Amino acid sequence: MERVQCSYESLDETFEIGKEMYRGQQYSQIYFARLRLMRTLLYSLVSQWKPNSPVCTVLGLEEGKECVVVGTLFKNMKLKPCILDEYSKERSVVPLVKPHNFVDKDDYLVLEDESGRVKLGGNIIVPSVYVT
């Protein structure tokens, strides 16, 4: 038995990216661009808000020293849905109960800038009132 041959014309050229390359970054470039724009505005207001506090980056933080850091706030949520987990659970034999809310006592907030990330603690910022 022999497979029948057929002709094929490739029409995918209009969809080719060319020299552009995917760098594996999703929303991070948008967040950092927004952060750079907001930083300019916020730095100009720091002297009015906290005149004696220096401005630093996450990497420049020192324990026990007050400073102003401008960054993006991220909420790490233990119960946040993940598409890969949902896919594997769909294929599971045992049906799983979906939570009606994704807030968990172990959720925490992270402040991020170009230099790094720092987990926020204390009782002033309560993770349950923030969304991500």
GUZA-633098 format. One record per residue: residue in one letter; z, y, x of N, C-alpha, C in turn. Coordinates in nm, 2 decimals, decimal comma. Atoms other than C-alpha are relative to their C-alpha. Layout:
N
+----+--------+--------+--------+--------+--------+--------+--------+--------+--------+
: aa :   n.zz :   n.yy :   n.xx :  ca.zz :  ca.yy :  ca.xx :   c.zz :   c.yy :   c.xx :
+----+--------+--------+--------+--------+--------+--------+--------+--------+--------+
:  A :      Z :      Y :      X :      Z :      Y :      X :      Z :      Y :      X :
...
+----+--------+--------+--------+--------+--------+--------+--------+--------+--------+
***
This chain:
132
+----+--------+--------+--------+--------+--------+--------+--------+--------+--------+
: aa :   n.zz :   n.yy :   n.xx :  ca.zz :  ca.yy :  ca.xx :   c.zz :   c.yy :   c.xx :
+----+--------+--------+--------+--------+--------+--------+--------+--------+--------+
:  M :   0,00 :  -0,12 :   0,08 :   0,00 :   0,00 :   0,00 :   0,00 :   0,12 :   0,09 :
:  E :   0,01 :  -0,12 :  -0,08 :  -0,09 :   0,34 :   0,13 :   0,02 :   0,13 :  -0,09 :
:  R :  -0,02 :  -0,13 :   0,07 :   0,03 :   0,69 :   0,03 :  -0,12 :   0,08 :  -0,01 :
:  V :   0,12 :  -0,08 :   0,02 :  -0,23 :   0,92 :  -0,12 :   0,03 :   0,14 :   0,07 :
:  Q :   0,00 :  -0,12 :  -0,07 :  -0,30 :   1,23 :   0,10 :  -0,04 :   0,12 :  -0,09 :
:  C :   0,05 :  -0,12 :   0,07 :  -0,33 :   1,58 :  -0,05 :   0,00 :   0,12 :   0,09 :
:  S :   0,01 :  -0,12 :  -0,08 :  -0,41 :   1,92 :   0,08 :   0,12 :   0,10 :  -0,04 :
:  Y :  -0,12 :  -0,09 :   0,02 :  -0,13 :   2,19 :   0,11 :  -0,03 :   0,14 :   0,06 :
:  E :   0,01 :  -0,14 :  -0,05 :  -0,15 :   2,57 :   0,15 :   0,13 :   0,07 :   0,00 :
:  S :  -0,13 :  -0,07 :  -0,01 :   0,16 :   2,75 :   0,27 :  -0,01 :   0,14 :  -0,05 :
:  L :   0,00 :  -0,13 :   0,06 :   0,23 :   3,06 :   0,07 :   0,13 :   0,07 :   0,03 :
:  D :  -0,13 :  -0,05 :  -0,02 :   0,57 :   3,14 :   0,22 :   0,01 :   0,11 :   0,10 :
:  E :   0,00 :  -0,11 :  -0,10 :   0,47 :   3,41 :   0,47 :   0,07 :   0,13 :  -0,05 :
:  T :  -0,06 :  -0,12 :   0,05 :   0,58 :   3,69 :   0,24 :   0,16 :  -0,01 :   0,00 :
:  F :  -0,15 :   0,02 :   0,01 :   0,94 :   3,55 :   0,24 :   0,06 :  -0,02 :   0,14 :
:  E :  -0,05 :   0,02 :  -0,14 :   0,97 :   3,51 :   0,62 :   0,07 :   0,13 :   0,04 :
:  I :  -0,08 :  -0,11 :  -0,05 :   1,23 :   3,73 :   0,78 :  -0,06 :   0,07 :   0,12 :
:  G :   0,06 :  -0,05 :  -0,13 :   1,04 :   3,77 :   1,11 :   0,10 :   0,01 :   0,11 :
:  K :  -0,09 :  -0,01 :  -0,11 :   1,25 :   3,90 :   1,40 :   0,14 :   0,02 :  -0,04 :
:  E :  -0,14 :  -0,02 :   0,05 :   1,56 :   3,97 :   1,19 :   0,07 :  -0,14 :   0,01 :
:  M :  -0,08 :   0,12 :  -0,01 :   1,84 :   3,72 :   1,25 :   0,12 :   0,01 :  -0,08 :
:  Y :  -0,13 :   0,00 :   0,08 :   2,13 :   3,62 :   1,03 :   0,11 :  -0,02 :   0,10 :
:  R :  -0,10 :   0,00 :  -0,09 :   2,44 :   3,69 :   1,22 :   0,13 :  -0,06 :  -0,05 :
:  G :  -0,12 :   0,07 :   0,05 :   2,68 :   3,50 :   1,01 :   0,11 :   0,09 :  -0,06 :
:  Q :  -0,10 :  -0,10 :   0,06 :   2,86 :   3,81 :   0,87 :  -0,04 :   0,03 :  -0,14 :
:  Q :   0,03 :  -0,02 :   0,14 :   2,88 :   3,85 :   0,51 :   0,04 :   0,15 :  -0,04 :
:  Y :  -0,04 :  -0,14 :   0,05 :   3,07 :   4,15 :   0,36 :   0,07 :   0,08 :   0,11 :
:  S :  -0,08 :  -0,07 :  -0,11 :   3,25 :   4,24 :   0,69 :  -0,07 :   0,13 :   0,04 :
:  Q :   0,07 :  -0,12 :  -0,04 :   2,98 :   4,49 :   0,79 :   0,01 :   0,11 :  -0,10 :
:  I :  -0,02 :  -0,10 :   0,11 :   3,01 :   4,67 :   0,45 :   0,14 :   0,06 :   0,01 :
:  Y :  -0,14 :  -0,04 :   0,00 :   3,39 :   4,68 :   0,48 :   0,02 :   0,10 :   0,12 :
:  F :  -0,03 :  -0,08 :  -0,12 :   3,38 :   4,82 :   0,84 :  -0,08 :   0,13 :  -0,01 :
:  A :   0,07 :  -0,13 :   0,02 :   3,11 :   5,08 :   0,75 :   0,08 :   0,09 :  -0,09 :
:  R :  -0,09 :  -0,08 :   0,09 :   3,33 :   5,20 :   0,46 :   0,12 :   0,05 :   0,07 :
:  L :  -0,12 :  -0,04 :  -0,08 :   3,63 :   5,20 :   0,69 :  -0,02 :   0,11 :   0,09 :
:  R :   0,03 :  -0,11 :  -0,10 :   3,46 :   5,42 :   0,95 :  -0,01 :   0,13 :  -0,08 :
:  L :   0,01 :  -0,12 :   0,08 :   3,37 :   5,67 :   0,68 :   0,13 :   0,05 :  -0,05 :
:  M :  -0,13 :  -0,05 :   0,05 :   3,71 :   5,68 :   0,52 :   0,10 :   0,04 :   0,11 :
:  R :  -0,09 :  -0,03 :  -0,11 :   3,89 :   5,69 :   0,86 :  -0,02 :   0,15 :   0,04 :
:  T :   0,02 :  -0,14 :  -0,03 :   3,73 :   6,03 :   0,93 :   0,08 :   0,09 :  -0,09 :
:  L :  -0,08 :  -0,08 :   0,10 :   3,87 :   6,18 :   0,61 :   0,15 :  -0,02 :   0,02 :
:  L :  -0,15 :   0,03 :   0,00 :   4,21 :   6,01 :   0,64 :   0,06 :   0,06 :   0,13 :
:  Y :  -0,06 :  -0,05 :  -0,13 :   4,26 :   6,11 :   1,01 :   0,02 :   0,15 :  -0,01 :
:  S :  -0,01 :  -0,15 :   0,01 :   4,20 :   6,48 :   0,91 :   0,13 :   0,03 :  -0,09 :
:  L :  -0,12 :  -0,02 :   0,09 :   4,49 :   6,44 :   0,65 :   0,13 :  -0,05 :   0,06 :
:  V :  -0,12 :   0,06 :  -0,06 :   4,74 :   6,26 :   0,87 :   0,10 :   0,11 :   0,04 :
:  S :  -0,09 :  -0,11 :  -0,05 :   4,88 :   6,58 :   1,02 :   0,08 :   0,07 :  -0,11 :
:  Q :  -0,07 :  -0,05 :   0,12 :   4,97 :   6,70 :   0,67 :   0,10 :  -0,10 :  -0,06 :
:  W :  -0,08 :   0,11 :   0,07 :   5,12 :   6,37 :   0,55 :   0,11 :  -0,05 :   0,10 :
:  K :  -0,10 :   0,05 :  -0,10 :   5,30 :   6,24 :   0,87 :  -0,03 :   0,07 :   0,13 :
:  P :   0,04 :  -0,08 :  -0,12 :   5,28 :   6,52 :   1,13 :   0,05 :  -0,05 :   0,13 :
:  N :  -0,05 :   0,05 :  -0,12 :   5,49 :   6,34 :   1,39 :  -0,03 :  -0,14 :   0,03 :
:  S :   0,04 :   0,14 :  -0,02 :   5,34 :   5,99 :   1,36 :  -0,13 :  -0,01 :   0,07 :
:  P :   0,13 :   0,02 :  -0,06 :   5,07 :   5,89 :   1,60 :  -0,09 :  -0,10 :  -0,08 :
:  V :   0,10 :   0,08 :   0,06 :   4,75 :   5,72 :   1,48 :  -0,03 :  -0,11 :   0,10 :
:  C :   0,04 :   0,11 :  -0,09 :   4,68 :   5,37 :   1,62 :  -0,08 :  -0,10 :  -0,08 :
:  T :   0,08 :   0,11 :   0,06 :   4,48 :   5,06 :   1,56 :   0,10 :  -0,12 :  -0,02 :
:  V :  -0,08 :   0,12 :   0,02 :   4,62 :   4,72 :   1,45 :   0,04 :  -0,06 :   0,14 :
:  L :  -0,03 :   0,06 :  -0,13 :   4,59 :   4,60 :   1,81 :   0,10 :   0,09 :   0,08 :
:  G :  -0,09 :  -0,09 :  -0,06 :   4,79 :   4,91 :   1,92 :   0,14 :   0,00 :  -0,06 :
:  L :  -0,13 :   0,00 :   0,06 :   5,09 :   4,84 :   1,70 :   0,11 :  -0,05 :   0,09 :
:  E :  -0,12 :   0,04 :  -0,08 :   5,43 :   4,82 :   1,86 :   0,12 :  -0,02 :  -0,09 :
:  E :  -0,11 :   0,02 :   0,08 :   5,73 :   4,67 :   1,70 :   0,11 :   0,11 :   0,01 :
:  G :  -0,11 :  -0,10 :   0,00 :   5,99 :   4,93 :   1,59 :  -0,05 :   0,14 :   0,01 :
:  K :   0,06 :  -0,14 :  -0,02 :   5,75 :   5,23 :   1,64 :  -0,08 :   0,03 :  -0,12 :
:  E :   0,08 :  -0,05 :   0,12 :   5,62 :   5,42 :   1,34 :  -0,13 :   0,06 :   0,04 :
:  C :   0,13 :  -0,06 :  -0,03 :   5,25 :   5,50 :   1,34 :  -0,08 :  -0,01 :  -0,13 :
:  V :   0,09 :   0,00 :   0,11 :   4,96 :   5,55 :   1,10 :  -0,12 :  -0,09 :   0,04 :
:  V :   0,11 :   0,09 :  -0,03 :   4,70 :   5,27 :   1,08 :  -0,09 :   0,01 :  -0,13 :
:  V :   0,10 :   0,00 :   0,11 :   4,38 :   5,30 :   0,87 :  -0,07 :  -0,13 :   0,01 :
:  G :   0,07 :   0,12 :   0,00 :   4,24 :   4,97 :   0,76 :  -0,04 :  -0,05 :  -0,14 :
:  T :   0,03 :   0,06 :   0,12 :   4,12 :   4,74 :   0,49 :   0,11 :  -0,10 :  -0,04 :
:  L :  -0,10 :   0,08 :   0,05 :   4,38 :   4,57 :   0,27 :  -0,06 :  -0,13 :  -0,06 :
:  F :   0,05 :   0,13 :   0,05 :   4,32 :   4,20 :   0,20 :   0,12 :  -0,08 :  -0,05 :
:  K :  -0,11 :   0,08 :   0,06 :   4,53 :   3,97 :  -0,02 :  -0,04 :  -0,15 :   0,03 :
:  N :   0,02 :   0,14 :  -0,02 :   4,55 :   3,61 :   0,10 :   0,06 :  -0,07 :  -0,11 :
:  M :  -0,05 :   0,07 :   0,12 :   4,58 :   3,40 :  -0,21 :  -0,01 :  -0,15 :   0,01 :
:  K :  -0,01 :   0,15 :  -0,01 :   4,69 :   3,04 :  -0,20 :  -0,09 :  -0,07 :  -0,11 :
:  L :   0,07 :   0,07 :   0,12 :   4,54 :   2,96 :  -0,55 :  -0,14 :   0,06 :  -0,02 :
:  K :   0,13 :  -0,05 :   0,02 :   4,22 :   3,16 :  -0,51 :  -0,11 :  -0,11 :   0,00 :
:  P :   0,10 :   0,11 :   0,01 :   3,92 :   2,94 :  -0,62 :  -0,09 :   0,01 :   0,12 :
:  C :   0,10 :   0,01 :  -0,11 :   3,69 :   2,82 :  -0,34 :  -0,11 :  -0,09 :  -0,06 :
:  I :   0,11 :   0,07 :   0,06 :   3,34 :   2,70 :  -0,44 :  -0,01 :  -0,14 :   0,06 :
:  L :   0,00 :   0,13 :  -0,06 :   3,36 :   2,41 :  -0,19 :   0,10 :  -0,10 :  -0,06 :
:  D :  -0,11 :   0,08 :   0,06 :   3,69 :   2,29 :  -0,34 :  -0,04 :  -0,04 :  -0,14 :
:  E :   0,04 :   0,03 :   0,13 :   3,55 :   2,32 :  -0,69 :  -0,11 :  -0,10 :  -0,01 :
:  Y :   0,11 :   0,10 :  -0,01 :   3,24 :   2,12 :  -0,60 :   0,06 :  -0,14 :   0,02 :
:  S :  -0,06 :   0,13 :  -0,03 :   3,45 :   1,84 :  -0,45 :   0,09 :  -0,05 :  -0,12 :
:  K :  -0,09 :   0,04 :   0,11 :   3,69 :   1,84 :  -0,75 :  -0,08 :  -0,04 :  -0,12 :
:  E :   0,09 :   0,04 :   0,11 :   3,40 :   1,82 :  -1,00 :  -0,04 :  -0,15 :   0,02 :
:  R :   0,05 :   0,14 :  -0,03 :   3,30 :   1,49 :  -0,83 :   0,12 :  -0,09 :   0,00 :
:  S :  -0,12 :   0,08 :  -0,01 :   3,66 :   1,37 :  -0,84 :   0,01 :  -0,08 :  -0,13 :
:  V :  -0,02 :   0,09 :   0,12 :   3,75 :   1,08 :  -1,08 :   0,12 :   0,06 :  -0,09 :
:  V :  -0,12 :  -0,06 :   0,08 :   4,09 :   1,25 :  -1,18 :  -0,03 :   0,14 :  -0,04 :
:  P :   0,02 :  -0,14 :   0,04 :   4,05 :   1,56 :  -1,39 :   0,11 :   0,09 :   0,05 :
:  L :  -0,10 :  -0,09 :  -0,06 :   4,23 :   1,86 :  -1,24 :   0,03 :   0,11 :  -0,10 :
:  V :  -0,04 :  -0,11 :   0,08 :   4,42 :   2,12 :  -1,43 :  -0,02 :   0,13 :   0,07 :
:  K :   0,03 :  -0,13 :  -0,06 :   4,29 :   2,47 :  -1,37 :   0,12 :   0,10 :  -0,03 :
:  P :  -0,11 :  -0,09 :   0,03 :   4,56 :   2,74 :  -1,34 :  -0,05 :   0,12 :  -0,08 :
:  H :   0,04 :  -0,11 :   0,08 :   4,56 :   3,03 :  -1,59 :   0,01 :   0,13 :   0,08 :
:  N :  -0,02 :  -0,12 :  -0,08 :   4,65 :   3,27 :  -1,32 :   0,00 :  -0,04 :   0,15 :
:  F :   0,01 :   0,04 :  -0,14 :   4,59 :   3,27 :  -0,94 :   0,10 :   0,06 :   0,09 :
:  V :  -0,10 :  -0,06 :  -0,08 :   4,90 :   3,45 :  -0,83 :   0,10 :  -0,11 :   0,04 :
:  D :  -0,09 :   0,09 :  -0,05 :   5,14 :   3,25 :  -0,61 :   0,11 :   0,07 :   0,08 :
:  K :  -0,11 :  -0,06 :  -0,08 :   5,48 :   3,33 :  -0,45 :  -0,03 :   0,01 :   0,15 :
:  D :   0,03 :   0,00 :  -0,14 :   5,33 :   3,25 :  -0,11 :  -0,12 :   0,09 :   0,04 :
:  D :   0,10 :  -0,09 :  -0,03 :   5,05 :   3,51 :  -0,14 :   0,05 :   0,11 :   0,09 :
:  Y :  -0,04 :  -0,11 :  -0,09 :   5,06 :   3,79 :   0,13 :  -0,12 :   0,09 :   0,02 :
:  L :   0,10 :  -0,10 :  -0,03 :   4,88 :   4,10 :   0,23 :  -0,03 :   0,02 :   0,15 :
:  V :   0,04 :  -0,01 :  -0,14 :   4,69 :   4,16 :   0,55 :  -0,07 :   0,14 :   0,01 :
:  L :   0,07 :  -0,13 :  -0,03 :   4,58 :   4,50 :   0,70 :  -0,10 :  -0,03 :   0,12 :
:  E :   0,10 :   0,03 :  -0,10 :   4,26 :   4,47 :   0,90 :  -0,08 :   0,12 :   0,04 :
:  D :   0,09 :  -0,09 :  -0,05 :   4,06 :   4,70 :   1,12 :  -0,09 :  -0,06 :   0,10 :
:  E :   0,09 :   0,06 :  -0,09 :   3,80 :   4,65 :   1,39 :   0,07 :  -0,07 :   0,12 :
:  S :  -0,07 :   0,06 :  -0,11 :   4,06 :   4,55 :   1,64 :   0,08 :  -0,13 :  -0,03 :
:  G :  -0,07 :   0,12 :   0,04 :   4,24 :   4,28 :   1,44 :   0,06 :   0,01 :  -0,13 :
:  R :  -0,07 :   0,01 :   0,13 :   4,46 :   4,18 :   1,15 :   0,15 :  -0,01 :   0,02 :
:  V :  -0,15 :   0,01 :   0,00 :   4,83 :   4,21 :   1,08 :   0,05 :  -0,03 :  -0,14 :
:  K :  -0,06 :   0,04 :   0,13 :   5,03 :   4,04 :   0,81 :   0,10 :   0,10 :  -0,03 :
:  L :  -0,10 :  -0,10 :   0,04 :   5,23 :   4,29 :   0,61 :   0,12 :  -0,07 :  -0,06 :
:  G :  -0,13 :   0,06 :   0,05 :   5,59 :   4,21 :   0,53 :   0,09 :   0,11 :  -0,06 :
:  G :  -0,10 :  -0,09 :   0,06 :   5,90 :   4,37 :   0,38 :   0,00 :   0,00 :  -0,15 :
:  N :  -0,02 :   0,00 :   0,14 :   5,99 :   4,46 :   0,03 :  -0,06 :   0,13 :  -0,07 :
:  I :   0,07 :  -0,12 :   0,06 :   5,79 :   4,79 :  -0,02 :  -0,13 :  -0,03 :  -0,06 :
:  I :   0,13 :   0,04 :   0,05 :   5,45 :   4,63 :  -0,07 :   0,02 :  -0,14 :  -0,06 :
:  V :  -0,01 :   0,13 :   0,07 :   5,46 :   4,35 :  -0,33 :  -0,14 :  -0,06 :  -0,02 :
:  P :   0,14 :   0,06 :   0,02 :   5,15 :   4,12 :  -0,31 :  -0,04 :  -0,03 :  -0,14 :
:  S :   0,03 :   0,04 :   0,14 :   5,17 :   4,02 :  -0,68 :  -0,07 :   0,12 :  -0,07 :
:  V :   0,06 :  -0,12 :   0,07 :   5,06 :   4,38 :  -0,78 :  -0,14 :   0,03 :   0,05 :
:  Y :   0,13 :  -0,02 :  -0,06 :   4,74 :   4,37 :  -0,57 :  -0,09 :  -0,11 :  -0,03 :
:  V :   0,11 :   0,10 :   0,03 :   4,41 :   4,20 :  -0,63 :  -0,10 :   0,00 :   0,12 :
:  T :   0,10 :   0,00 :  -0,10 :   4,14 :   4,10 :  -0,39 :  -0,13 :  -0,05 :  -0,05 :
+----+--------+--------+--------+--------+--------+--------+--------+--------+--------+
***
